[in-house]
Amino acid sequence: MQSVPDSQNAGSISHAQCPSGLRRRLIAAAVAVTFSGLAVFGPAFAAAEAPLIGVVQLVDHEALNDSVRGITDGLKARGLAGSLDLQNAHGDQSTLKTIGDRFAHKDAKLIFAVATPAVQAMARATKTIPIVGAAVTSYTAAKVIASNEHPGGNVTGVSNIGPVAAQLDLFMKLVPNAKRVGTIYNAGEINSVVQIELLRAAAEQRGIELEEATVTNLTDLQSAVVSMSKKVDGFVFPTDNVVVAGMAVVLRTTVPAHQVTVSGDMGSLAAGCTAAMTVDYYKLGLQAAQLGADILEGRTTAAETPIGVQDVKNPTFNVTAMKRLGLEIPEDLKAGALLWQKNERRSRVLITMPQRESCGFFYFSAAALGPSAAVSALLIRALREV
């Protein structure tokens, strides 16, 4: 791939051609973009006249963190991030209730809720403040809206429902002789239950035996994966908050056992899973921010805003994990496939995207750009434009 000098970039404007007013606006835009990648949430960031916007996430893991970053970046782009109240429940239901009561008491003008339990808690806390969800699998199953097309209340948002059947198909491409596939999830999360039902149906249609285990915490997770790894040919993990948060625990068993793991989120792939079919969680946050901004600006209401979705077509492969297992990308998946690799010695993230006979290679400093999954999301979008 050849690099193009800045002076040859299509659409570029020379200093002489650029009117001073436009030049000032371009400089201001560049500064805004530069600072959009920084996590600045202190008192100096808030503007007195800005509406209070609450943001709550269920737990700290890469997928949800990416969505929160997308929300904050999207609001900054719309000039609406002046007074953000960011809260993390750390997986605790009573803390979610406290946060919901806090937002209601402080008369927040809008609430962003990241993950299904967070949306459910916020919906219980207020029936009047608009709530926009992100990283929520099924709003109808969570019983916070009337329908995806016409939510009908104070809740709307974007869904993180991924191609669960395609995740199983990807696993079978990598382990074509597999007879039994394992999965682990928290039965207390309705988003997980919905995805497991889809996975169960896909396995039955394909004549694959699905081994299931339910967990509620990391101790359960460790016991489940150790026990199950002896019975299955590998694992498929649709997005579950307990499993994603504890993926390092899972991989401590599956990596030494040389088992393929297919995930439904980029954070798990970055942690060491073999491959993923996943929505872009950063983009989910951006989508949610646009919905919320439109509601704040009076362009629409939560009741009349349909639930947003993403279309996922291409798999992502962890280069290091694939090499460790001695696997090659199947020929029929190479076109459009995305590759993820972390070069530990250089402390850099490498993303590649095969395009017919050639690949594009991009190196970025992980320390400078932030957590790997966020970098992955940004670079994947950039590479799709190459």
Secondary structure, 3 states (H helix, E strand, C coil): CCCCCHHHCCCCCCCCCCCHHHHHHHHHHHHHHHHHCCCCCCHHHCCCCCCCEEEEECCCCHHHHHHHHHHHHHHHHCCCCCCEEEEECCCCHHHHHHHHHHHHHCCCCEEEEECHHHHHHHHHHCCCCCEEEEEECCCCCCCCCCCCCCCCCCEEEEECCCCHHHHHHHHHHHCCCCCEEEEEECCCCHHHHHHHHHHHHHHHHCCCEEEEEECCCHHHHHHHHHHHCCCCCEEEECCCHHHHHCHHHHHHHHCCCCCEEEECCHHHHHHCCCEECCCCHHHHHHHHHHHHHHHHCCCCCHHHCCCECCCCCCCEEEHHHHHHHCCCCCHHHCCCCEEEEEECCCCEEEEEEEECCEEEEEEEEHHHHCCHHHHHHHHHHHHCCC
